[in-house]
């Protein structure tokens, strides 16, 4: 298991390097710059700024300097948020995004696996049809439509929950954003669980357990462990979707997460802020994908043999 984990980590490092390299050169080659204002600066002031931030150097030199700084955990200063570094902005925004993403992931897994299991155990019945309908509805309606509807219903009409803001991390401020972010993924997890568990319940080992007269609950638990492998396999992409999807949700609900900083950085051509966000999200996605692979290998040791 340790050797398998080390192999997966070794594969993740070059992947992250490719992401950093592509992002760096694409950002530098895009039109505009961090100091392009409506009222242009004088050539002397522009030259001084470029020299202070190292933008007067050739691109290969800038790239190597960025890699050297990144290796020490230094994401550089922010061009648009003066007197703040990118690390300072992440210290503010990352806890918000991670809290929101963790809540949405928990909702997606708990409700998705629960609804999918119910549909598989009642295959062809009313519960199966209702779960299928709800899953299709959750997948088809985008978050920028769901969010305003939830704000109107639970914030303005019923006045049960706040329609926006962070509120110091109060649970009431996280309910609507977490539900909005989790809804489409609840549907995908429910569908995947339903299909996988339905196949597992028809497998030969399960039929043998039924013939031996084992309790239905024990049979279902045995089938569910194998049926969860496809769900575990998508944890990495699911986490990535939650992280990237939080950009829209954070903007709509006015949450001060890294998604909003990313949008502001992209609009202002803040090279270091955009690069730092891309690197951070890529590292998190790679880490979560490796963690999902390790969990899948623990559930089914055959995974390690073919990796």
N, C-alpha and C positions, 0 to 999 in steps of 0.2 A: 504493500500500500504506500509506503514511504517513497519507494522508487517511482511508482506511478505519479505521485504528487510532484516529485522533483521534475519528472519529464514534462508534466503539464505546465509547471512554472517556467521551465526552460523554453517552452513554446510561446509563452505569453510575453516574454521580454522582447523578442524581435517584432512581434505584432504591435506592441506599444511603440517601438521605435519607428515603425513604418507610419503609424498614425501621426506621431509627432512630426516626422519629416514632411509628409504630405500637407499637414495643416500649416506648418511654418511657411512653406514656399507658396501655398495657395493664398494665404493671408497677405504675404508681401507683394504678390503679383496682382492682387485685386486693385481696381481703380481707387483713388483717394488715399488719404493718409490720416493719422491721428491728429494732425495739426492743421488740417484744412478747415478753415472757418469761413463764415459768411463775409466777414471783413478780413481779407488776407493779411497775414503778418508781413512785415518787411523782410526782404531777403536775408538781412543780417540776423534778425531775430529767429527766422526759420532755420538758418544754418546753425545758430547756437543751440537751439532745441534738438536738432538732429544729432549734433555732436554730443550733447549731454546724455542723450538716450542711446547713443551708439548706432543710430540709423544712418550715419554717414559712411559706415564701413561696408565693404562688399558683402553680398548676401551669404557666401560661404563662411566668412568670418563671423557674421551675426549668428548664423546657425550653430557654429561650434561653440560660441560663447553662451548661447542659450542652452545647449545641451550640458555644458559644464555647470552652469548655474542650476539647471534642473536636477542634476545629479546630487546637488547638495540640498534640494528641497526649496530652492529659491525660484519663485515664479516671476519675479521682477516687479517693478512698480506699475501701477495703473496709470494710463495716459489720461483717462477721463475723470477718474476720482482722485483729485489732487491730494497729496499728503497721505495717501493710503497705498499700500502694496496689494498685490493680488491675493497674497496669503491673508491679509487683514480682511479683505472682502469675503474670502472663503470661510474665515472663522465666524463671520456673521451669518452668511447665507447657507453654508453646508448643513448645520444642525436643522434648519428649517426644511430644506429639501430632503434630508435623510429621514426626518420624522414623518414627513408627508409620504415619502416613498415606502417606508416600512409599514405604515398603517394601511396604505393601499395594497401593498403586497400581501399583508396578512389577511385583509378582506378578500382579495382575489383567491387566495389559496383555500381559506376556510370555507367561504361560501361556494366557490367553484367546485372544490372536491366534494363538499356536502351535497350540493344539488346534482352533480354528476353521478355520485353514488346512488342517490335516491332514484334518479332516472334509470340507471342500469338495473337496479333491483326491481323496478316496476316497469320494465321494458315493454313498450306497446300499450301501456296504460295511460290514465289521465295525467298522472304525475309526470310521466315521460314527455307527454305532449306539452304540458305547461312549461317544463324546464326548457325544452327545445325552443318554444316561442320566446321565453324570456331571454335566452342566450342569443337568439337571432336579433332581438330588439336591442340588447346591450351592445352587440357588435356593429349594428347598422347606424346607430345614432352617435355622432361625434361629440367629443367632450365640450366643444365650444357651443353646442346646442343644449347639452344636458345641464351645464353650469348655470346659464341664465334661468332655465326652467326651475331648477332647485332653489336658486336665490329668490325667485318670485314666489314660489309655493311656500317654502319653509322660512324665508326671511321677511318677505313683505306682507304676505297674506296671513300666514299663521303666526308669524313673529316668534317662532321657536328658537331659531338659530341666527347668528350674525351672518350678513351677506358677504363680508370681506374683512381683511385685516388679520394680523397675526395674534394680537391680544396676549402677547407674552407666552404663547404656546398653550393657551387655555383650550381644553378639549372641545368646547363648543365652537371654537373657530376652526377646528380641523375636521369636523364631521362632514360638511358639504364638500370641501376640496378632496378629502380622501375617497368619498363615495364617487365623485365625478371621475377621479383618476382610475378607480378600480373597476368601474362598471363594465367597460368593454373586455377587460381581462377576466372578470368573473365568467362571462359568457364563453370565452375561449377555453378556460380551464375546465368548465363544466362539460363542454362538448368533448374535450379530449379525455376526461375521466370517464365519462359515460361510455364512449366507444371502447376504450381500453379495458374497463372493468367488464363490459358485456362480453368481450372476447375471452377474457380470463375466466369468466364463469362457465364458459362452454368448453374450456380446455380439458384434456384427458385427466390430469391430476385432480381437478375439482370434481369431475364425474366419479372418479374413484372414491373420493372422500364422501360424496353423497351416498354411494353404494355401501360404504362402511357404516353409514348411519351417524356420522358426526353432526353436531349441532349446526344449524344454518349460520349462526353468528360466527362460529369458528371458521367455517368455510369462507364466509364473506371476508373476514380479516385476512385469511391466507391469500385469497384472490386479490385483495386490495393492495397488498404489498407489492406484488408484481405489476399490478395495473398502474401504480404510481410512478413507475420508471419513466414513461413518456412525459409526465408532469414535471418530474425532477429535471429531465433533459432540457425543458424549455425555461427553467428558472433563470438562466443567464440572459437569454433574449427578453424574457419577461421583465427582468430587472432593468435592462437597457430601455425597454419601451416605457417603463414607469419613470425613469430618470429623464428621458427626452420629452415625454408627454407632460411632465411637470412644468415645462416652460409655459405652455398655454394656460394651465390651471393656475399657476402662480401669478400670471399676468391678470387673469380674470378676477381672481379673489384678492389681489393686492398683497400677496405674500412676499416677504423679502428673502427669497431663496436664490440659489445660484442661477436658476433659470432666468430670472429678471435681470440679474447682472450680465448674463450672456447676451440677452437682447440689447441691453444698453451698450455693451461693448461692441457688438456687431454694428449698431447704428452709428457709433462714434469712431469706428475703426480703431478701437483700443486693442492693439495687437496682443499685448501680454495678457489682458483679461480674457479675450476669446481663446487664445492658445492655452492658458491655464485651465479654463473650463473644459476644453476638449481633452486635454491630458488627464485631468481629474476624472471626468466621466469615463474615458476609455480605460483608465486603470481600474476604476470600480467595476466596470462591466467585465473586464478580463478576470479580475479577482472573483467576482460572483459566478462567472462561468466555470472557473476552475473549482470553486466550492461545490457547485451543482454537479460537476463531473465526479468529484470525490464522493459525494453523497450517493450518486448513482452506482459507483463502484462498490460502495458499502452495501447497498441494497442487492446488487447482483454482481458477484465477483467475476463473472464472465466478461464484464466490461473491461477489466484490467487486461485480460488476455488478448483482446483485439485492439487495444489502444496503441 
